[in-house]
């Protein structure tokens, strides 16, 4: 797609996020299954449900802009998922594995926060306040997930260190 306007740039960002969220729906169940902590597993399962809602919200944004929802391969998420898969392949047990899984998940969250913040700003600048509001809602969910993972990590990391 040739980008000729600022709206085209926003659509490009949305397509990237749309693909990233779809990739995440494939990765989160594997991460949840690999978690040894019930708290970590439940956090991943909860975020999977949120991610599914975020995909629907992105579809609403596309629709509100008069565009068909489409995916542009998100190479950044491909890399982040590949790193998470490496954690799954490592020989680690217990809280050490959980600490590594949380770290991988937080890298994903930070990428998503950057993407949603950018898209929200673009939508706002274009005067598409409905789209900006949808994107802000998702941004807030991603921030809450990151905070929740940080709280869980505090205990998990202490246990992983043998404390």
Number of C-alpha atoms within 10 A of each C-alpha: 8 7 11 8 9 13 15 13 16 19 25 19 20 26 21 20 26 25 19 27 23 17 16 21 17 12 19 23 16 15 22 22 14 19 25 15 17 10 15 25 21 14 18 25 17 14 20 20 12 17 21 14 14 24 20 14 18 22 18 18 24 19 13 13 15 9 12 14 17 17 17 16 15 18 12 13 22 15 12 19 22 14 16 23 16 12 19 18 10 10 8 12 12 14 22 20 21 27 25 21 25 25 17 20 24 19 17 21 21 14 18 20 20 13 19 24 18 17 24 27 19 20 24 16 13 14 11 16 14 16 25 22 15 18 26 18 15 24 23 14 18 25 16 13 20 20 14 13 21 16 11 18 21 11 13 24 18 13 14 17 10 9 8
